[in-house]
């Protein structure tokens, strides 16, 4: 098992619950997320930047 630091851009969703599900779905495509945080939001582009640590 190895850990990796990744950055992901996620489309903003209508509700916080939908955003959380979208983030978790995207991160699981790359491995098992250990922890993640939204570090920036671009309102004009409707994108959230997420930093995460995942295991593979």
Number of C-alpha atoms within 10 A of each C-alpha: 5 7 13 13 12 14 15 15 17 19 16 20 15 8 8 10 10 12 16 15 12 15 23 14 12 15 23 12 9 13 15 14 21 12 10 17 12 16 11 12 16 12 9 6 9 12 16 20 18 18 18 19 17 20 14 10
